[in-house]
Amino acid sequence: MSEATRLRALAEAGLLHPSPEAVRAPLFGTGAGFFLAADKVQVKYEMLRAHVVDRLPVTEAAAAHGYSRAAFYLVSASFGQLGMAGLLDERRGRRGPVKLAPEIVEFIRSAAPVSGAQVAEQVADRFGVQLHRRTVERARGR
């Protein structure tokens, strides 16, 4: 795989290092080949390896890989809990689909003044979306 193809794949996956120019670790100094400073997951792994295997102090390992000491500890804890998957950043934003589409909010606000649970049942019947009564009540502004 060419470096350009690899960079494109990393960008599409959201795995580009935020500041590859800050990576000063010798493994990444060649500028080509297997070690790529723009590969965020690889850099994080090598940062942890430099500390554990090469016995670099945390501050040196973090700085050499373009991260802060605080970021090192976050990466280390995540790796300790999840293994390699811990080197991936968490997805940003919502974890699931947004249930309150504009037409559902409009329906909720125009519904008869009945309980939130009753309106939630009406939403389920009409739109096929399950809502909690509190979600309905919040959408009503109560």
N, C-alpha and C positions, 0 to 999 in steps of 0.2 A: 504494500500500500504506500503510495507516495505521501510525502508530508502534507501536501496541499489537500489531498483526499482525507487524510487523517484529521487535519484542522477543520475541514468542512464537517466531518462526522461529529467531532467534539463540539463544534458550535451548535449543530442541530440538536444535540443531546443536552446542551446546556452545561457542558463539562470543561469549558475553557477556564484556565487559571486566571483570576482577576488581574494579576500583574506578573506575567511571565518574565518581564525584564528584571524583576526583583529576585529571581531565582539565581543564586550564585553557587549552588552546590556543584562540585567538580563533575559529577555524573552528567549534568545537563549542559556543561560548558562546550561540548563539541558542536552544538547547533544542528546536528542531524543524527539520524539513526534511531535507535530504540528509545533513548531517553529524550523526551520532548517537554520543555519547560511550560508549554501551553496546556499540557495534559494535567488537569487539576487532580484527578484521582491518583495518577502515578506520582505526582509531586508530593501529595499528602502521604502516600505509602512510604516513599523514600525518606520523607521527613521523620516519620515514626521509626523507620529502620535505622536511620542515622543516629537517633538517640538510643535505641535499644541495643543494636548490634555494634555500632561504632562507638558507642558511649559518649557521644557529643552531649554537652549540657543542653537542656531544653531551649534556652535562649539562643544558643548558636545554631542548633538544628532548625529552629523556627525561622530565624533570620536568613539562613542560607537557602531556605526554600520559599521565601517571600511571604511568610506568615508571622503573626505576632505570637508572643508567649501565650497569651490568653487563647488565641485560635488553636495553638498546638494542643492545649489541654482539652478543648472541645472536640477536636479531631480524635485525640487519643481515647477519650471517654466513649465517643460514638463507635470507634473501631473496637474497643473492648466489649461493648454491648452487642454489636451487630456484625462484627467481622468486616469483610470487604465491603459489604453493603453500607456500613457506617461511614465509608469514605465519600459516598454520594451525598450531595446536599439534599435537604428535605425539599419536597416540592413546595412551591409558594402558592399562596391563595387557598381557595376552598378545597376541601377534601372530597366533596361530592357535588352532585348536581344542584343547581339552585331551583328550589321547588316553587318559590313565589314569583312566577312569571307575571308580567304586568296585567294580563287578562285575569289571572287568579286573584291578584290584589284588588282589582276593580270589582270582581264578583263578591269578594269578602266584604268590601266597604259598602256595596249596594245591597247586601243581604238583609233580610228582615232582622230586627233586633232580638235574636234568639241567642242561646248559649254558644260559646266558642266550639264546644264539642259537636253541637248540631250543625253549625256551619262547616266544620271539618268534614262531617259526613256528607254534606251537600257537595263540597269540593271533590271528595273522593268519587261520588256518583257521577258528577258532571265532567271532571277533568282526569280522573283516574290517578290522582295524586293524594297520598296520605299525609295529612298534616296533624300536628299536635294541637290541642285546643289553645295552648298558650301562644303558639305561632299565629293562630287566627286572631287571638286577642291583641297581640302586638301589632299585627297588620292593620287592625281596626283603629289602633291608636289609643287603646285603653290601658 
